[in-house]
Amino acid sequence: MEIHRPRSKQPIPKDAKRVFSGILFDVYHWEQELFDGTRTIFEKLKRPDTVVIFGVLDNGNILLSEQEQPGKESFITGLGGRIETGEEVLDAAKRELLEESGYEADSFILWRAEHPTSKIDWVIYTFVAKGLKKVADMNLDPGEKIKLKEVTFDEFLELSKNHKFSEKEVMLELLEATYDQKKKEELKSLFSPLS
């Protein structure tokens, strides 16, 4: 599967200067001409891209996680995390699924790939994984507490109304599917188990 990184609506120019390099974020500055001909300094953050995986179990339920991380309220999400330097997107999805759940999948479908905000150069790749097989124990980072949670397709749609659901990029699609039968059938097909 060849996966292309979507272009930002406001890319960091090639002549931008990195003015700060942090643990997660780098900060870039560049001079930008405004509509009246004056110039000012623009700024944008850059961080590693991430993957999110929604696993579909053979019984049709969707695999989610209830997570806790230090200094953060608990939340409901798919499985996933950062793409490591030099790692392919699909390889990161496979690794994160295995680490956070102990499952491997026969099939990965790229559902979405998008920049969630224009002020950060960062892409979230969202996958639907099918044909799950439990092959190992969870192998969590020291800063993660994860409890796996199975939900039905209808319960998955209801997450669009749950403030603890952290996948804001997919919430709108879930909400649309609760009111639009055609959209609901499309999503139901996407999240159907392998035959």
ABEGO torsion letter per residue (X at the ends): XBBBBBBBABBBBAABBBABBBAABBBBBBBBBBAAGBBBBBBBBBBBBBBBBBBBBAAGBBBBBBBBBBGBBBBBBBBEEBBBBGBBAAAAAAAAAAAAAGBBBABBBBABBBBABAABBBBBBBBBBBGBBBABBBBBBAABBBBBBBBBAAAAAAAAABAABABAAAAAAAAAAAABAAAAAAAAAAABBBX
